[in-house]
Amino acid sequence: MRVSRASLIIAGIGIADLVSTLLLRSNLGAEEANPLFRWYLEWGVGWFVVTKLTLVAAPILLLEYARARKPRFTVNAMRFVVAAYVMLYVVGVARLNTARPRGSMASYAATSLPEATPRPRSSGGLIGSGPLQLTRADP
């Protein structure tokens, strides 16, 4: 069975999102709009890339599998996914950029974000057990 055009579009949008996030982050100090992916990005670029690609590929594989069984429903679902992904991307970029004063993202981040101080990891549990936890420094 051939991969559908909608699946290729979804994969393309996901890869463009991934690459643009990494490029804008490294060149302009941009932020990841999605809190889940932002958390993985704090763990490192490798974790971010693996998670992003997994969470893009898994729905595509599921939709391709379902397309053989219910093609009409799946084609409509894929169209919805494409529209939703583009909309969420645009809204995320707009949300991050409308609150910024004129100037570069890096200068905004340097002047408006609280300083972060590292603290040791907790001894157990999933929450707060990342490689480095950041807490706001008291002014």
N, C-alpha and C positions, 0 to 999 in steps of 0.2 A: 504494500500500500504506500502511495506517495504521501509525503508530508504536505499538509494543506498550506495555502498561501497565508492564511490567518495565523497559523502557528509560526511561520517564518517571520511575520510582522511582529508578533508578540516577542519572539526571541530577539529580533532586531531592536525593538524598543528597550527591552531589558538590558541588552549589551550596551546600547547607546547611553542608557541611564547609568550603568556601572562605570563606563569609561568617562562620561562627562563629570560624574561625581568625583572620581579620582583625580582627573585633570584640574577641575576647578578647585578642589580642595588643596592640591599641591601648589598650584600657581597663584590662587587668589585667597586662599584660606576659607573657602566656602564650607558650609555645613551640610550634612545629610539631613534631609527633611523628615524622613521616617525614623521615629524613635527606636524601633527594633534594629534597623540597619545601622543607626548611629551607635548603638550599644556594641554591635559586632565590629564596627570600625574602630571603636576605642580599644578593642582587644587586639586589633592589628589588621592590616590590609589583607593578609591572607585569609583570615576568618571572614572578613567582609565579602571578598570575592567568592569564596566557596559557598557562603550562605546565600548571597544574591543569585548566583548561578543555579543553585539547588532550588530555590524558591521561584525561579523563573521556569526551570526545566520541568519540575514536577507537575505543575498544572498543564503544561503543554503535552506531556506524556499521557496524562489522564484524559485530556480532551481528544487526543489522537486515538486513544483506545475507545473512547465513547463514540467517536465519529463513525466507527464501523457498525455500531449497534443502533444509534439514533442520529443519523446524519443531519436532519433538519434542525433538531434541538441543539446539537453541538455547533453547527455553523452559527446559529444565533448567539449561543453562549460565547463563542470565540469573538464575534463582533462586539459583544458587550465588553469582554475582557480588554480588547484593543481600545475601545472608547474610554473605559474606566481607567486604564493604565495611563493613557495620555492625559486625561482630566486630572488624575491625582498628581501626575508629574508637574503639570502646569500650575496647579493650586499650590503644591509644595514649594516650587520655585518662587511663585508670587508671594506666598506667605513669608518666606525667609527674606525676600528682598524689599517688601513694602515697609517694613519696620526699620529699615536701615537709613541712616542719613546719607547724603551724597558723599561719595568717596569710595575708597576700596573696601572690600569685605574685611581684609586683614586689619586695617586701621580701626574699623568699627569693632571688631572682635577684641582688639587690644585695649580699647577704651571703655567698652561697656560690659564686658563679661567679668564676673567676680574671679579673683585669683583662686586657684585650686591648689590644695596641699595634699600630697599623698599620705595615705595611712595604711597600715598593714592589713592584709586580708583577714577575713574572719576565719575561724577554724573549721567551719562546716556549713552545710546547707547550700542551696543553689543561689539564693539571693545574696548578693554582696560577696560572692566568692570568686570574683574575677581577678585577673592578674594585678590590677592596680585600681584602687578605689579613690575617687576624687571627692573631696569635701570642700565646701566654701570656707575660705579663710575669713576669720572675723576682722572687720575693718578697725 
